Amino acid sequence: MNKIPRCAIYIRVSSAEQVMHGKSLDAQLRFLTDYAANKGWKLIGHFADEGKTARKELKRRKAIKELLECVKRDEVDIILFWKMDRWFRNVADFYKVQDILDAHNCKWVAAAEPGMNLETREGRLNVNIMLSINQNETDTTSERIRFVNESSVRQGKAIFGTPSVPFGYMVQLTDGVKRIVKDPDREPLVNEIFEYYFAHQSKNGTVKYMNEKYGEVLTINVMLNMCVNTFYYGYYRGNDNYCPAYITREQYEWMQDINHRNIKVKRQQHKQDPYLFTGLFICPLCGRRLASARKKSRNGESYYRYYRCVNHYSNRICSYGKVLNENTSEAFLLSNITTIYENKKIIIEQIADHKALPKKTDVEKYKKELERLNNMYQKGRIEEERYDSEYLRISTIIREQEQEMSFVPAVRKSFEKIDQALSGDWINIYQSLDRENKRSFWRSIIESIECNADSGTIKTVNFLL
């Protein structure tokens, strides 16, 4: 007596197909269940990928991964699906899966396409032709969608819905066009998040502060996204004014520098007892930011904090074996930072005074050129490829010239901030702060601290200008 084949049903439908053509999962499941019953197969279960296209990578199709695990455990003899395009539209992935099925003597059946099989020469030809056609069709559609999306982005149109936009934004219909706008309910929160983060330069600290003040309004994942997402200064896929900005481009770039400077510390180190100069010291030999470390003092009641190069102590690829004592470094900065700053200020002001800057009329000329380019493209007078290259060239020139024009005002503004921080009885005020606020003070005015190559001492200070 022949063994009754064990059958697993696989069903799939993309979101677009279900909306436009009614190819629902329930309809496929009913059809295939009846098909298996008529064949006398034993149904062991069904696996459904909803809202997934057959062109997606295997790792993004959860149900098919679960089905393959069953195959590897030799629990399935036949996989039943509706049509080949429900199974795969990707030639490479099809044969990757087929290798697994062959290894476990598992077959598949396309119920609505009996001519599709790997048992006959004609069947194999049909399969390869259908896979190639489906893949080409999907790729062509993807290119068309990408072209439409790129055009929409250049015009400032939203290409996704509110659930997909970053925290603090929403999609709104304006003059018949969907655009990304600030969410009025969350706008004050976002402004306060950035204000606190720039002052304290700690992601975890910002999340803790916001949640203690307002309840559970912020997660660390949202905070991480806010620190790297270009939406927050209005930029997206080549459009510098895609959406309203919460911060400036300069603040965004400073934030990336903060992210880079934040060296991870060991988990057992207390967050309430932060290091004052984490991420500020630079190794004079390999250029890596020095990592913070500590050990108990001889009396066993306090900690000795210091900074060292991980590339030397752990990776053994740097010869800088010196350590910088935190207390010694702090005392040096308190005594010398005003003098270092005044000397650097003189040099930078001389450079700023003699710097040849673009004229405002030059920038306006390029902006008009960009407008003419947009008009030509909208009227179909230039090709997409030429438009993209010219748009990138002109917008880059405009951005660089605007940055050049803002150089002197930005430097003056930075001077004002540091002048204020180092004014009056600032040392006594500093001594009254807790360690977290002392750390914030140094990070608010210092970009990096260069070390002497032959000793564990400070060579010079680079300020946030």
C-alpha angles and dihedrals in degrees: 000000000000118000115251108247116244109229131200119193119219119196130177138173131171120227092247094050093050092052098043104033106021093236091156126179091238092056092050092046094052092048094048095043090056090046092054092046092052090051092051094239123153109243111219097177146299133259121208131194106191121192093009127120121220089237092065119107115268093247089063094054103078098180095053090051090054090048092052090052088057089050091051089053088053092241096128132062100173133025112206124199135160104245137348093259088060088058105041142342092178118085096201096049092045092061093042089059092040090059089057092048092049091050090057098037093245121150133197133218128202099208097199094041110051090169090067112089144115095230098083135042091242091047093052090048090051091050095051093045092048093047092050093048093047093047092049091047092050093046091049091051091048091052090049091050091047091051092050092047093050090051091048092050091052088054093048095248122149114248096186139038132262096267089061099049121094123270110286096030136091139180116253133180107239120178090340093309127104110233138172111252135168116276104239092208093055101030095093090049093051092049091051092046092056093042092054094042094052090049097047103020093214124122095195090045091052093050091049093048095049095046093047091050101040107015123251098342100131136043127197090244091056090047092051090051092049090055094057107024113109091206089083092069092039099258128129130159098335098324111112092191102040095129138359112286130233094190137020124258088249090055090049092052090047088052090055088052090051089051090051093047096049100098113197115248127207115279095238092061110102117251089209089060103052127181113255098221105031110158095004104093116081125204107243092215109040100017095233120142108254117247123230123242139164144193134189119274121240093266089055092225101095141028132252107219124202144156128234143170113265090200087066104037099037110015098034093215098113129058097211101114098162123114128210116224111224096217093048092047092048092051091049093051094047089053100040112022095091092054093045090049095049091050093049091044091059092052095046093047090053090052092047093049093053098039114120105230129193117255122247089240090060091057092047089052092057092045089056089048089053090051091052090049091052091049092050091050094048090051091050095244096129133040124253094247094053091044092053094049094046093044090053093047096049097041089050091053091049093049093047093047092048089051090050091050091050093049098093096041090046092051091047090050091049090050090053091053094050093041088056093047092051097041132108120353091343096147094059090045089050092051090056093058126097119243095264092056093042087055090049090050094056094043091050093063106021126073096181143338119227118215130213112256095222099045145027093257139107118268101182144329129242113208130214100258 
